[in-house]
Amino acid sequence: MLFSSCLLWKTLVFIGLAVILADFTDIGAFASPSECERATIGDVNESLEKYSKCLNEMIAKGEKAAINSLVWRLQETLDLLRPAQEKFCKQLPPCPLPLAPRNGGLVCVTIGNAQYCKPMCNEGYDFQFLRRSRLYEVCGNATRFSWTTQLVGGKSLAVCNPSDTAISGAKSAYFPTNSTCLRTLAFTETQTEQLNVFLKELGEQGIDGSKRDEESDCIICGY
């Protein structure tokens, strides 16, 4: 694989959005207002699926100026998508939104008056600090609505560094082989699988999930 998972995802979005814009116009310029009204996020996904298999060839043929321009224009689009994605996570007030580790993410649930988040690393990364007995971090009434964390700053819950081995965290604290946080987040079934694993682990530690707010279930990926 020529790119990291995060960079590959970004590049896929770049190429897909560019193709959508070209497809929606006669001359390859920006879409008109009426065309924008007909366009959907589903159109972008369809385009990504269509062109992802030839992505490397498209990049290899691309000229420097064209690639630089494409990255600049579509980075602005990603800057719009990320805040929208964060809004899907219902936060427990007044707990601050936790920062997910780059090259990993957070699996979060809210039970009663506390929010629990399990840091996870992507394949090829490991935690900066030993976390084998520290499965999750918590924010709630008992913590005065501050996150428990090993890091300075209060909102960053973990750091995932490049590593050939994954030994610092619990076995379940790593996304499956050939997967990433972003890939997990893209499919309902993989999201549900990770949430169920975490809920089971919380139950084994005596945390009663009967008061869980299912609308607050959330996976947050780092960038």
trRosetta pair geometry for C-beta under 8 A, 3 or more apart (Angstrom, degrees):
i j d omega theta_ij theta_ji phi_ij phi_ji
1 8 7.0 -51 -177 -63 114 144
2 8 8.0 122 69 -86 72 103
2 56 6.4 119 9 -114 142 113
3 7 4.2 -126 -178 93 112 110
3 8 4.1 149 88 -63 122 81
3 11 6.3 -136 -82 4 177 140
4 7 4.7 84 54 13 83 103
4 8 6.7 -149 88 -9 38 88
4 103 7.5 -67 -177 -103 133 96
5 8 5.7 -55 -145 37 28 112
5 9 6.4 31 156 -21 63 104
5 122 6.1 -147 32 -162 144 154
5 180 4.0 157 154 -62 160 157
5 182 6.4 173 145 38 109 119
5 183 7.2 -78 -167 -23 128 107
6 9 5.8 -54 -153 33 31 111
6 10 6.5 29 151 -17 64 105
6 102 7.5 -31 -49 -167 164 84
6 103 6.9 -91 -23 -85 128 57
6 180 7.5 -160 -55 177 64 153
6 182 6.8 139 -101 -20 62 141
6 223 6.4 149 -157 -136 131 57
7 10 5.6 -53 -149 37 35 111
7 11 6.2 34 154 -20 68 106
8 11 5.7 -56 -147 37 31 110
8 12 6.3 36 154 -23 65 104
9 12 5.7 -53 -150 33 30 113
9 13 6.6 29 153 -16 63 104
9 180 7.9 -124 -40 81 129 147
9 182 5.0 -47 -80 140 162 161
10 13 5.8 -57 -155 36 33 110
10 14 6.4 37 148 -23 66 104
10 78 6.4 3 -135 -94 93 154
11 14 5.3 -49 -148 32 36 116
11 15 6.3 29 157 -14 68 104
11 55 6.8 101 125 -176 114 128
11 59 7.3 -7 -171 -78 135 131
12 15 6.1 -57 -146 40 29 104
12 16 5.9 26 158 -17 65 114
12 48 5.2 60 168 -146 103 111
12 52 5.8 12 -129 -108 113 99
12 55 6.6 -48 -95 -107 74 148
13 16 5.8 -59 -140 41 27 111
13 17 6.0 23 164 -16 65 110
13 44 7.5 21 -141 173 71 123
13 48 7.1 -14 -88 -94 43 128
13 74 6.7 165 119 166 87 124
13 77 7.3 -163 150 101 113 119
13 78 6.3 101 108 -81 148 101
13 81 7.7 -102 -159 10 150 165
14 17 6.4 -65 -150 37 21 104
14 18 6.4 18 156 -18 61 111
14 70 5.7 89 175 150 114 103
14 71 6.4 -15 -129 -98 148 52
14 74 4.2 139 -123 90 74 154
14 75 7.9 4 -94 -52 108 59
15 18 5.8 -60 -150 36 29 112
15 19 6.4 27 156 -18 66 107
15 48 7.5 111 82 -113 92 68
15 51 5.9 -140 136 113 120 134
15 55 6.1 -167 17 -125 169 92
15 58 6.2 89 -132 104 135 151
15 70 7.8 34 -83 172 52 140
16 19 5.9 -57 -149 36 29 108
16 20 6.4 32 153 -21 64 105
16 44 5.2 86 138 -171 118 76
16 45 7.6 33 -175 -86 150 17
16 47 4.4 131 -156 100 83 104
16 48 3.8 -23 -89 -71 143 79
16 51 6.5 178 -90 51 68 120
16 52 8.0 -2 -67 -62 107 83
17 20 5.5 -50 -147 33 35 115
17 21 6.5 35 155 -18 65 103
17 44 5.9 2 -84 -129 69 113
17 47 7.8 142 -60 86 25 142
17 74 5.3 145 68 -124 135 119
17 77 5.8 137 -153 103 171 172
18 21 5.9 -55 -152 35 31 110
18 22 6.4 27 152 -15 65 107
18 70 5.7 -17 -79 -139 144 112
18 73 7.9 96 -90 85 95 126
18 74 6.6 -69 -51 -60 91 135
19 22 5.6 -57 -148 40 34 110
19 23 6.0 34 155 -22 68 108
19 47 4.9 174 86 -173 121 129
19 50 7.9 -146 125 77 158 118
19 51 5.9 167 -36 -24 163 156
20 23 5.8 -56 -144 37 28 110
20 24 6.3 20 160 -17 64 112
20 39 6.8 96 171 -145 120 128
20 43 5.6 104 -130 130 122 108
20 44 5.5 -46 -49 -94 152 67
20 47 5.1 -122 -61 -20 88 163
21 24 6.1 -63 -147 37 27 107
21 25 6.8 -4 165 4 62 114
21 28 7.6 65 119 -171 85 53
21 29 7.9 -86 160 129 103 23
21 30 6.2 -44 -160 -120 117 46
21 31 5.9 -120 -137 -30 68 93
22 25 6.7 -83 -151 46 27 92
22 28 4.5 -1 -131 -131 86 78
23 47 7.4 -149 1 -101 145 128
24 31 4.3 -6 111 -102 134 112
24 35 4.6 123 173 173 115 134
24 39 6.3 -26 -95 -74 150 123
25 28 6.0 -158 83 -44 111 9
25 29 5.3 -118 145 55 162 62
25 30 7.0 96 -53 89 151 17
25 31 5.7 -140 -53 -95 101 53
25 32 7.2 129 -102 -17 95 81
25 35 6.9 -144 -71 28 71 178
31 35 4.0 -127 -173 95 105 124
31 36 5.1 137 109 -59 122 77
31 39 6.5 14 169 -27 174 143
32 35 4.7 93 52 8 74 104
32 36 7.1 -135 95 -8 38 87
33 36 5.5 -54 -147 34 32 114
33 37 6.6 38 154 -25 64 101
34 37 5.6 -47 -154 26 35 116
34 38 7.0 26 151 -12 63 104
35 38 5.9 -60 -155 38 37 106
35 39 6.3 41 149 -30 69 107
36 39 5.5 -52 -143 28 36 115
39 43 5.3 -86 -156 33 76 153
40 43 5.1 121 58 -7 66 94
40 44 7.8 -124 106 3 51 83
41 44 5.5 -48 -161 32 46 115
41 45 6.6 47 144 -19 70 102
42 45 5.5 -51 -147 36 38 113
42 46 6.3 40 154 -21 68 103
43 46 5.8 -53 -149 35 31 112
43 47 6.4 30 153 -18 63 107
44 47 5.7 -58 -151 37 31 111
44 48 6.4 34 152 -22 66 104
45 48 5.6 -51 -148 33 32 113
45 49 6.5 32 155 -17 64 105
46 49 5.8 -55 -150 36 31 111
46 50 6.3 33 152 -22 64 108
47 50 5.5 -54 -147 34 33 114
47 51 6.2 -2 166 6 68 112
48 51 6.7 -76 -140 50 23 87
48 52 5.6 40 166 -52 66 107
49 52 6.1 -35 -131 4 22 117
51 54 6.0 -72 -164 53 62 92
51 55 6.5 97 138 -72 80 74
51 58 7.0 27 177 -35 111 152
52 55 5.4 -13 -156 -35 41 118
54 57 4.8 -50 -173 45 80 117
54 58 5.8 89 126 -30 86 98
55 58 5.7 -58 -150 34 31 112
55 59 6.5 27 156 -16 67 105
56 59 5.8 -55 -149 37 33 109
56 60 6.2 34 153 -22 66 108
57 60 5.6 -53 -145 35 32 114
57 61 6.4 22 159 -12 65 109
58 61 6.1 -64 -149 41 27 104
58 62 6.4 42 150 -42 63 105
59 62 5.4 -46 -150 13 34 121
59 67 7.2 69 -145 -110 73 127
62 66 5.4 -133 -169 87 90 115
62 67 4.6 98 136 -62 131 102
62 70 7.7 -64 -157 13 142 144
63 66 4.6 81 61 12 86 108
63 67 6.9 -163 85 -8 39 88
64 67 6.1 -62 -147 38 25 106
64 68 6.2 21 159 -16 64 110
65 68 5.9 -57 -145 39 29 110
65 69 6.2 28 157 -18 64 109
66 69 5.9 -56 -147 37 28 110
66 70 6.2 29 154 -21 63 109
67 70 5.6 -56 -147 36 30 113
67 71 6.3 31 156 -20 65 105
68 71 5.9 -53 -148 35 30 110
68 72 6.4 28 155 -18 63 108
69 72 5.8 -57 -150 37 30 111
69 73 6.2 23 158 -15 67 109
70 73 6.1 -58 -143 39 28 105
70 74 6.0 0 169 3 65 117
71 74 6.6 -73 -139 49 20 93
71 75 5.9 33 162 -35 63 108
72 75 6.0 -50 -144 22 22 114
72 76 7.5 25 156 -18 54 100
73 76 6.4 -61 -176 26 33 111
73 77 7.4 28 137 -15 64 104
74 77 4.8 -38 -155 28 56 119
74 78 6.6 61 147 -19 70 94
75 78 5.5 -49 -152 35 38 113
75 79 6.5 45 147 -24 65 101
76 79 5.4 -48 -151 31 35 117
76 80 7.0 35 148 -17 62 100
77 80 5.7 -54 -159 33 37 110
77 81 6.5 34 147 -21 68 106
78 81 5.4 -53 -143 35 38 112
78 82 6.3 43 161 -28 70 101
79 82 6.4 -41 -141 23 27 111
79 83 7.8 22 163 -6 54 100
80 83 7.0 -64 -164 37 31 100
80 84 6.7 25 150 -14 65 116
81 84 5.6 -68 -154 42 35 113
81 85 6.1 37 153 -25 72 107
82 85 5.6 -53 -147 33 32 112
82 86 6.5 34 155 -21 64 103
82 223 6.9 -45 -117 -27 136 157
83 86 5.5 -51 -148 33 36 114
83 87 6.8 43 153 -28 64 99
84 87 5.8 -50 -159 22 34 115
84 88 7.9 44 145 -27 58 92
85 88 6.0 -42 -171 11 43 114
86 89 6.0 -54 -171 28 51 109
86 97 6.8 39 -172 -164 119 154
86 220 7.4 44 -117 -126 75 106
88 218 7.0 151 113 -124 82 103
89 97 7.1 104 97 -134 129 108
89 108 7.0 52 -151 65 118 137
89 216 7.6 49 -172 -160 62 60
89 218 3.8 76 -122 -142 93 152
89 220 6.0 6 -71 -72 156 105
90 110 7.5 -80 97 0 99 142
90 213 7.3 -104 96 130 134 125
90 215 5.4 31 9 128 156 90
90 216 4.4 -98 77 -103 107 69
90 218 7.0 -169 31 -49 62 128
91 95 6.2 -148 176 78 96 91
91 96 7.9 -43 -166 174 140 16
91 97 5.5 -78 -97 -82 138 80
91 115 7.5 -22 -160 -83 57 163
91 216 7.7 132 -78 -138 11 104
92 95 4.7 35 81 24 89 125
92 110 5.1 157 -63 -120 117 128
92 113 7.6 130 -169 -167 131 44
92 114 7.3 59 164 -177 173 13
92 115 4.1 -161 11 -43 135 119
92 139 6.8 162 72 97 122 101
92 140 6.8 -26 130 -97 150 78
92 216 6.8 42 -55 -143 85 150
94 145 5.0 50 69 170 82 153
95 98 8.0 -22 155 -41 108 86
95 115 5.5 -141 60 26 170 133
95 139 3.9 109 -130 128 127 133
95 140 6.9 -22 -64 -72 128 44
95 145 5.1 -131 -73 -162 64 82
95 146 7.8 -178 -124 -82 74 15
95 147 7.1 92 -159 -60 101 82
96 139 7.7 -124 39 -148 62 163
96 147 7.1 -80 56 -21 94 110
96 154 7.1 64 44 128 142 107
96 155 5.3 -72 108 -100 129 111
97 155 7.2 36 87 -154 52 122
97 220 8.0 155 180 -112 97 158
98 106 6.0 108 96 -82 126 174
98 108 7.4 164 37 -84 127 138
98 117 5.5 -126 40 24 161 172
98 137 7.3 139 -120 84 150 130
98 139 7.4 -170 -57 -14 110 137
98 147 5.8 111 -97 -95 105 152
98 155 5.6 -179 -133 -171 46 70
98 156 7.7 126 -172 -102 78 16
98 157 5.2 16 -173 -29 128 120
98 220 7.1 152 79 59 89 156
99 155 4.8 77 -7 129 99 97
99 156 4.6 -34 68 -91 120 63
99 157 7.0 173 65 1 64 77
99 222 7.3 63 162 -109 74 98
100 104 6.7 -150 168 98 92 73
100 105 4.7 -7 -165 -138 135 51
100 106 4.6 -128 -104 -6 93 97
100 119 7.7 158 -145 -123 64 78
100 157 7.6 -19 -109 38 36 107
100 181 7.4 147 170 179 141 166
100 220 4.3 -164 -49 116 129 97
100 221 5.8 -176 114 165 160 9
100 222 3.9 -144 111 -59 91 79
101 104 4.2 12 80 59 107 114
101 105 7.1 -112 51 -53 73 18
101 106 7.8 119 9 -49 75 83
101 119 6.0 61 -5 -155 121 112
101 121 6.9 -38 91 -94 139 74
101 156 7.4 85 -83 -165 70 89
101 157 7.2 -99 -40 69 91 75
101 158 4.7 -60 -47 91 132 83
101 159 5.5 167 -130 -117 119 24
101 160 4.5 115 137 -4 134 95
101 222 4.8 -91 98 -35 30 157
102 159 7.9 5 39 -146 82 65
102 160 6.6 -142 81 53 55 97
102 222 4.2 -130 -81 137 32 126
102 223 6.5 -50 -112 85 85 18
103 121 6.5 11 122 -154 89 81
103 122 5.1 -108 175 29 69 114
103 124 7.8 -97 -170 88 121 92
103 125 4.6 141 141 -73 125 162
103 160 4.3 -140 88 96 100 122
103 161 7.9 114 68 -83 146 11
103 162 7.7 -97 -156 -68 170 62
103 222 6.6 -35 22 79 37 123
104 119 6.6 44 135 -180 136 82
104 120 5.3 -173 -171 98 103 53
104 121 4.1 -57 -92 -110 128 42
104 122 5.4 -140 -83 -14 59 73
104 125 6.2 -129 -53 95 103 143
104 158 7.0 -57 90 96 148 118
104 160 4.0 132 -18 -29 126 152
104 175 7.4 -176 -134 -12 69 111
104 181 5.9 101 179 -37 29 132
104 221 7.8 -163 117 -146 29 63
104 222 5.7 29 62 20 60 123
105 119 7.8 174 97 -150 31 52
105 120 5.6 -13 63 61 71 97
105 175 7.6 57 30 -54 107 124
105 181 3.2 132 -16 -134 131 145
105 182 7.9 164 -54 -44 136 52
105 184 7.6 -149 46 58 151 127
105 185 7.4 -163 -132 -45 168 118
105 219 5.9 39 146 177 137 87
105 220 5.7 175 -165 89 91 49
105 221 4.2 -43 -96 -104 122 53
105 222 5.9 -154 -86 -5 56 77
106 117 4.4 -4 -173 -174 119 115
106 118 6.8 145 -158 68 62 42
106 119 5.8 -33 -99 -96 75 52
106 120 7.1 163 -94 17 24 83
106 157 6.4 76 -96 51 124 142
106 218 7.9 15 102 109 95 91
106 219 7.0 172 86 -153 53 48
106 220 4.6 2 51 53 101 99
107 117 6.8 152 74 -156 40 59
107 118 4.7 -14 57 54 97 100
107 120 6.3 48 -12 -14 101 126
107 194 5.1 -135 -107 145 140 111
107 195 6.3 -165 -170 -88 113 55
107 197 8.0 2 143 70 169 97
107 198 4.9 -167 120 -48 130 151
107 218 7.9 164 -158 92 39 50
107 219 5.4 -13 -105 -105 64 84
108 115 6.2 9 -171 178 108 101
108 116 6.7 166 -148 88 60 48
108 117 4.2 -17 -95 -99 91 86
108 118 7.7 -168 -72 18 46 63
108 216 7.3 -84 125 148 98 88
108 217 7.4 157 91 -155 64 35
108 218 4.6 -15 64 67 106 93
108 219 7.2 174 20 -85 77 32
108 220 6.6 26 -4 -2 123 105
109 115 7.4 180 93 -152 35 61
109 116 5.6 -9 61 59 79 95
109 195 6.7 114 -68 -153 114 93
109 198 6.4 166 -9 112 122 125
109 199 6.4 84 -43 -81 170 87
109 202 7.3 -103 62 -19 135 159
109 209 7.8 -13 144 -130 147 105
109 212 6.1 -27 173 -145 116 112
109 213 8.0 158 -179 57 70 69
109 216 6.6 103 -158 101 42 97
109 217 5.6 0 -106 -104 79 68
109 218 7.8 174 -76 26 41 68
110 114 7.2 175 -151 94 63 39
110 115 4.7 -30 -99 -101 82 77
110 116 7.5 168 -92 17 32 69
110 212 6.9 125 85 -155 54 61
110 213 4.5 -18 85 45 111 111
110 216 3.7 -3 16 97 120 155
111 114 6.1 -17 68 68 74 86
111 116 6.7 3 16 0 105 115
111 202 7.2 159 -13 157 154 151
111 207 6.2 101 87 163 159 110
111 208 7.2 163 176 86 131 56
111 209 5.7 -85 -113 -121 132 54
111 211 5.6 96 -171 82 70 84
111 212 4.8 -32 -99 -91 81 68
111 213 7.4 -158 -84 8 31 73
112 140 7.7 50 98 -152 89 149
112 208 8.0 65 -35 75 122 92
112 211 4.4 55 -66 102 73 138
113 140 5.1 119 126 -169 71 114
113 141 4.6 15 131 -11 129 118
114 138 5.5 -2 -178 -171 118 110
114 139 6.9 158 -156 82 69 37
114 140 3.0 -63 -104 -46 71 158
114 141 6.9 -89 -68 21 81 76
114 142 6.7 -9 -86 21 123 105
114 143 7.8 93 -126 9 102 106
115 138 6.9 155 80 -155 49 58
115 139 5.1 -11 57 61 99 89
115 140 6.2 162 13 -63 61 92
115 216 7.1 -112 -115 160 102 138
116 136 5.0 21 -176 159 96 148
116 137 7.5 158 -154 80 54 40
116 138 5.2 -19 -101 -101 70 84
116 198 7.6 168 114 165 115 117
116 202 6.2 105 104 -101 168 133
116 207 7.3 60 -53 168 156 168
117 136 6.1 152 77 -161 34 93
117 137 5.5 -19 64 60 90 87
117 138 7.7 172 21 -84 69 37
117 139 7.9 16 2 5 108 99
117 147 7.9 -24 35 -135 125 118
117 157 6.0 -104 99 -92 125 175
117 220 7.9 -20 -142 30 127 117
118 135 6.0 -32 -122 156 105 78
118 136 4.5 -59 -84 -95 70 90
118 172 8.0 -23 167 114 148 102
118 173 6.7 -130 168 -114 104 83
118 198 5.1 -150 2 -120 141 120
118 201 7.6 69 -85 72 148 144
119 127 7.2 94 115 -103 128 116
119 131 7.2 -72 67 -164 118 169
119 136 7.7 156 5 -122 67 45
119 137 7.1 48 -24 -3 100 107
119 157 5.1 -167 -64 114 117 108
119 158 3.4 88 -159 4 163 146
119 160 7.9 -170 169 -53 109 99
119 169 7.6 -125 94 -114 94 144
119 173 6.7 29 93 -161 67 109
120 169 7.9 162 -120 140 48 164
120 173 5.3 -157 -110 -174 67 55
120 174 6.2 164 -165 -97 86 19
120 175 5.7 97 149 -44 123 78
120 181 6.7 144 88 -84 109 104
120 194 7.7 -62 -35 -155 166 130
121 125 4.2 -137 179 98 117 103
121 126 6.0 157 88 -104 172 21
121 127 6.2 -138 -38 -55 133 67
121 158 7.7 -111 -60 132 90 132
121 160 3.9 155 -119 -124 102 124
121 166 6.8 -171 77 -128 127 114
121 169 6.9 159 8 13 111 147
121 173 6.9 42 14 136 83 85
121 174 5.4 -28 66 -113 81 76
121 175 7.2 -127 97 7 37 84
122 125 5.2 59 61 23 73 121
122 160 6.8 95 24 157 75 155
122 174 7.6 66 -178 -161 6 76
122 175 5.3 -17 -115 39 51 123
122 179 7.9 -139 -141 105 81 55
122 180 4.6 4 -123 -128 121 81
122 181 6.2 -90 -70 -11 96 85
123 166 7.9 -77 -130 -47 50 139
123 174 6.9 87 -81 173 55 109
123 175 6.5 -90 -29 78 76 88
123 176 7.7 -25 -54 114 113 30
123 177 5.7 90 -96 -121 142 48
123 178 7.0 23 -1 -31 161 25
123 179 7.1 107 -16 54 116 52
123 180 7.3 -93 19 -82 86 69
124 162 6.5 -27 152 -141 87 71
124 163 7.1 147 167 59 40 52
124 164 7.7 -11 -138 -101 59 36
125 160 4.0 47 153 167 133 105
125 161 6.2 155 -155 75 85 25
125 162 6.0 -57 -102 -98 72 32
125 163 5.9 83 -152 27 26 88
125 166 7.5 47 85 -96 40 100
126 160 6.9 149 68 -151 13 69
126 161 6.3 -33 64 63 66 77
126 163 3.6 -32 10 45 109 154
126 165 6.5 10 -55 94 147 57
126 166 4.9 -171 -94 -116 97 56
126 167 6.6 4 -141 31 142 59
126 168 5.1 113 170 15 104 112
126 169 7.2 -168 -157 3 74 97
127 130 7.3 133 95 -97 121 14
127 131 5.0 -27 107 5 173 122
127 158 5.8 -61 -129 -168 102 114
127 159 6.9 103 -157 72 58 59
127 160 6.4 -43 -90 -99 46 59
127 161 7.7 50 166 18 10 84
127 168 4.0 -134 57 99 98 131
127 169 5.0 105 -11 -46 131 105
127 173 7.5 -12 -40 132 125 136
128 158 7.3 167 24 -176 93 67
128 159 3.9 18 -12 75 129 112
128 160 7.6 -109 -28 -71 81 15
128 161 5.5 93 -81 -16 78 116
128 168 7.7 167 51 148 15 170
129 150 5.1 -104 51 127 164 160
129 158 7.8 -126 40 -136 94 77
129 159 7.6 82 -1 42 83 96
129 168 6.8 140 105 -179 28 132
130 134 7.9 104 117 20 63 114
130 168 5.1 -125 -110 -155 46 85
131 134 4.4 -87 -150 66 71 98
131 135 7.5 127 159 -82 96 24
131 158 7.1 -4 -67 -118 156 123
131 168 5.7 57 22 141 81 86
131 169 4.4 -3 74 -104 108 77
131 170 7.1 -80 115 -11 86 75
131 173 6.6 177 102 -171 123 174
132 168 7.0 -127 -44 169 81 36
132 169 6.4 171 -79 -153 50 20
132 170 5.8 118 -146 -68 50 62
134 137 7.9 29 168 -67 101 70
134 150 7.6 69 141 -41 167 121
135 170 5.5 6 -105 -7 86 146
135 172 7.9 18 -142 69 108 109
135 173 7.0 -148 -141 -72 64 115
135 201 6.0 -150 175 155 156 136
135 205 7.6 -152 40 -46 141 148
136 198 7.5 94 -79 -155 129 106
136 201 7.9 142 -29 110 118 124
136 202 7.5 5 -2 -85 155 94
137 147 5.5 36 152 -175 126 96
137 148 4.9 -163 -154 74 83 82
137 149 5.6 24 -132 -79 146 69
137 157 4.7 -138 16 -143 151 117
137 158 7.9 -160 -22 -37 127 92
138 142 7.6 2 124 68 127 111
138 143 6.1 158 106 -24 88 142
138 147 7.5 164 84 -143 27 58
138 148 5.5 25 47 16 70 117
139 143 5.7 -101 -132 71 42 136
139 145 6.0 49 175 -156 93 42
139 146 6.4 -131 -129 104 95 15
139 147 4.6 -41 -71 -85 112 63
139 148 7.4 -158 -68 2 61 69
140 143 5.7 81 49 25 57 95
140 145 6.6 -11 -161 -89 9 56
141 144 7.6 25 -173 -80 32 28
141 145 7.0 14 -85 -52 33 80
143 146 5.3 -124 142 59 99 67
143 147 7.2 55 136 -106 149 12
143 148 5.9 -108 -122 -44 144 88
146 154 6.1 -69 -163 -152 100 110
147 154 5.9 124 46 178 98 63
147 155 6.3 111 21 -108 143 36
147 157 6.3 -95 168 -87 140 95
149 153 7.8 -58 100 66 149 74
149 154 6.5 153 34 -137 136 24
149 155 7.7 -36 -35 27 163 5
149 156 6.6 118 -171 85 149 55
149 157 5.2 -114 -112 -117 108 53
150 158 7.7 51 41 -99 108 60
151 156 4.7 -62 96 91 149 103
151 157 7.2 -160 24 -117 121 9
151 158 7.4 -166 -22 -83 129 20
151 159 6.9 120 -85 -28 137 102
153 156 5.4 41 75 15 130 103
156 159 7.2 29 163 -61 121 82
160 222 7.5 168 25 46 119 150
163 166 6.7 128 97 -76 120 55
166 169 7.0 -42 175 44 90 94
166 174 5.0 30 -179 -79 155 153
169 173 3.5 -97 147 79 132 144
169 174 6.7 145 76 -44 125 86
170 173 4.6 103 57 -16 76 109
171 174 7.4 -70 -180 24 37 102
172 197 5.6 -169 -161 161 133 130
172 198 7.9 173 141 -77 132 61
172 201 6.7 -158 72 -63 157 142
175 179 5.0 -124 153 100 107 97
175 180 5.8 95 100 -136 159 20
175 181 5.9 -132 -60 -59 148 56
175 183 7.8 121 171 57 141 101
175 184 5.9 -122 -135 -35 121 133
175 194 7.9 -24 -113 -96 78 133
176 179 4.4 44 69 28 85 129
179 183 4.9 -135 -157 82 74 132
179 184 6.0 77 165 -55 119 87
179 190 7.3 -163 -154 -154 143 145
180 183 4.7 97 48 9 76 101
180 184 6.9 -134 94 -5 40 88
180 221 7.8 63 141 -137 93 128
181 184 5.6 -57 -149 37 31 113
181 185 6.2 29 155 -20 66 108
181 219 6.8 -171 -166 164 91 112
181 221 3.9 155 123 -114 122 99
181 222 7.1 74 53 22 159 70
182 185 5.7 -55 -146 37 30 111
182 186 6.5 38 153 -32 62 104
182 221 5.1 92 -71 -151 67 167
183 186 5.6 -50 -152 22 33 118
183 187 7.4 -1 163 5 62 105
183 190 7.2 -28 127 103 75 168
184 187 7.1 -87 -162 45 28 86
184 190 4.5 -133 -143 134 63 121
184 191 6.3 122 157 -75 80 57
184 194 6.0 42 -175 -22 136 143
184 219 6.4 -110 112 165 111 162
185 190 7.9 -69 -26 92 18 110
185 191 6.3 66 -121 -82 39 105
185 219 5.1 -153 -93 95 92 123
185 221 5.7 -94 -19 -33 147 124
186 190 7.7 23 60 50 66 129
187 190 4.5 67 77 15 106 105
187 191 6.8 -174 90 -10 52 86
188 191 5.7 -58 -150 37 32 113
188 192 6.2 31 156 -19 67 108
189 192 5.8 -54 -147 37 30 112
189 193 6.4 36 153 -25 63 104
190 193 5.4 -45 -146 30 36 117
190 194 6.7 32 158 -14 65 103
191 194 6.2 -64 -155 39 29 104
191 195 6.3 25 153 -16 67 111
191 219 5.7 -134 -131 -2 93 135
192 195 5.7 -58 -144 40 31 111
192 196 6.1 31 158 -20 67 108
193 196 6.0 -58 -148 36 26 109
193 197 6.6 28 154 -21 62 105
194 197 5.7 -50 -149 32 34 114
194 198 6.5 31 154 -16 64 106
194 219 6.5 62 86 -91 139 132
195 198 5.8 -58 -152 38 32 109
195 199 6.2 31 153 -19 67 107
195 217 5.4 26 -132 -160 144 122
195 219 7.5 -106 -61 -52 93 102
196 199 5.6 -52 -142 37 33 112
196 200 6.3 36 156 -21 64 104
197 200 5.9 -58 -154 35 28 112
197 201 6.5 26 151 -18 64 107
198 201 5.6 -56 -150 36 33 111
198 202 6.4 35 153 -20 67 104
199 202 5.7 -51 -147 35 33 112
199 203 6.4 36 152 -20 64 104
199 209 5.4 56 -162 -106 101 157
199 212 7.3 -1 -124 -94 118 158
200 203 5.7 -54 -151 35 32 114
200 204 6.5 33 151 -20 64 104
201 204 5.6 -52 -150 34 34 113
201 205 6.7 23 153 -10 64 107
202 205 5.8 -65 -154 43 34 105
202 207 4.2 -61 170 64 93 126
202 209 6.3 102 95 -66 121 106
203 206 7.7 78 -176 -50 32 10
203 207 6.5 -93 -81 65 32 70
203 208 7.6 64 -117 -108 74 30
203 209 5.8 -53 -73 -11 97 115
208 211 6.7 56 109 11 98 93
209 212 4.7 3 -174 -38 78 122
213 216 4.3 50 98 7 108 116
214 217 5.6 -15 -166 -15 52 114
